[in-house]
Structure formats: C-alpha cells, structure tokens
Amino acid sequence: QVQVVESGGGLVQAGGSLRLSCTASGLTFDEYSMGWFRQAPGKEREGVSFIHWSGSNTNYVDSVKGRFTISRDNAKNTLYLQMNSLEPEDTAMYYCAAYSVPQRYYGLLYNPSDFGYWGQGTQVTVSS
C-alpha cells in the first residue's frame, strides 16, 4: 500500500521561507517521478514543480521560477520543496504526488492522470 505524507506547511509573512517535505512508502521511490501541486480556495489545482525519478531534471510553473526549488533524497524516500520569497498569492494547500507508473517523466507536459498517488496536503498561508 502506497502512502504519501506531506509536512512543513505553516503560516509565514510575505518574503519569508518554508520547506515542505514529502515521504513516500510502499513504492520504489527512486523509480518514480514526483510533483508538487497546490490548490487555493475557489481555484483549480495547479502543478507547481516536478522532478525526474533520478533527480536529473526539474520543472517549474512560471509563477514560482526563481523562488521555489524542488529536490529529492532517494536514500530517504523524501521529496522537498524549498519556498523562498513567499507571496500572499502562494497561499494554498500543497500536495505531493507520485506518478502512477515508474520511470515516466513528462515535465510540464504532464496530465493530472499521470499521478496516481497523492498525499493529504499541507497548508501554506502567507500573510501580507
């Protein structure tokens, strides 16, 4: 049984930083590409950042480029999202997700159905 668990969310002032973590169990972590998504109240879920199963390639949505960094530690089965220069517009529930199939990576050309394993989310709130 695959389990995906996020942590690290919280309340931060604009300009501050947070680091989200995501652990995944029940799958061979280093064979699965991963991604971070977010959903703000009243808005659709959007993909924020994605990383190849090996960590060799990463992609970001334009709104977070230069501010967020995705990384992974395959030895610890853990995915990270370092978020700097946070803005109130970054306020959302953040979700970690793993691809449904190992050794696939489509970067920003993903389809939401490519991701089969999701966490429960961690709330990020940025105050102005």
HUCORPE-V984347 format. One record per residue. RES is the residue in three letters. SS is DSSP state (@ for helix, = for strand, . for the rest). PSI is psi as a letter, one per 20 degrees, with the letter a starting at -180 (999 if undefined). Layout:
BEGIN
[[RES:SS:PSI] [RES:SS:PSI]]
END
This chain:
BEGIN
[[GLN:.:p] [VAL:.:p] [GLN:=:p] [VAL:=:p] [VAL:=:p] [GLU:=:q] [SER:=:r] [GLY:.:i] [GLY:.:r] [GLY:=:a] [LEU:=:p] [VAL:=:q] [GLN:=:q] [ALA:.:p] [GLY:.:i] [GLY:.:a] [SER:.:q] [LEU:=:q] [ARG:=:o] [LEU:=:q] [SER:=:q] [CYS:=:p] [THR:=:q] [ALA:=:p] [SER:=:r] [GLY:.:j] [LEU:.:r] [THR:.:n] [PHE:@:g] [ASP:@:j] [GLU:@:i] [TYR:.:p] [SER:.:q] [MET:=:r] [GLY:=:q] [TRP:=:p] [PHE:=:r] [ARG:=:q] [GLN:=:o] [ALA:.:q] [PRO:.:p] [GLY:.:j] [LYS:.:r] [GLU:.:q] [ARG:.:p] [GLU:=:q] [GLY:=:p] [VAL:=:g] [SER:=:q] [PHE:=:q] [ILE:=:p] [HIS:.:q] [TRP:.:h] [SER:.:i] [GLY:.:j] [SER:.:i] [ASN:.:p] [THR:=:q] [ASN:=:q] [TYR:=:q] [VAL:.:q] [ASP:@:h] [SER:@:i] [VAL:@:i] [LYS:.:p] [GLY:.:i] [ARG:.:h] [PHE:=:q] [THR:=:p] [ILE:=:q] [SER:=:r] [ARG:=:q] [ASP:=:n] [ASN:.:h] [ALA:.:h] [LYS:.:j] [ASN:.:l] [THR:=:p] [LEU:=:q] [TYR:=:q] [LEU:=:o] [GLN:=:p] [MET:=:o] [ASN:.:r] [SER:.:l] [LEU:.:q] [GLU:.:q] [PRO:@:h] [GLU:@:i] [ASP:@:i] [THR:.:p] [ALA:=:r] [MET:=:p] [TYR:=:p] [TYR:=:q] [CYS:=:q] [ALA:=:q] [ALA:=:q] [TYR:=:q] [SER:.:h] [VAL:.:p] [PRO:.:q] [GLN:.:l] [ARG:.:q] [TYR:.:p] [TYR:.:j] [GLY:@:c] [LEU:@:i] [LEU:@:j] [TYR:.:r] [ASN:.:p] [PRO:@:h] [SER:@:i] [ASP:@:h] [PHE:=:p] [GLY:=:i] [TYR:=:p] [TRP:=:q] [GLY:.:a] [GLN:.:i] [GLY:.:q] [THR:=:p] [GLN:=:p] [VAL:=:p] [THR:=:p] [VAL:=:o] [SER:=:q] [SER:.:999]]
END
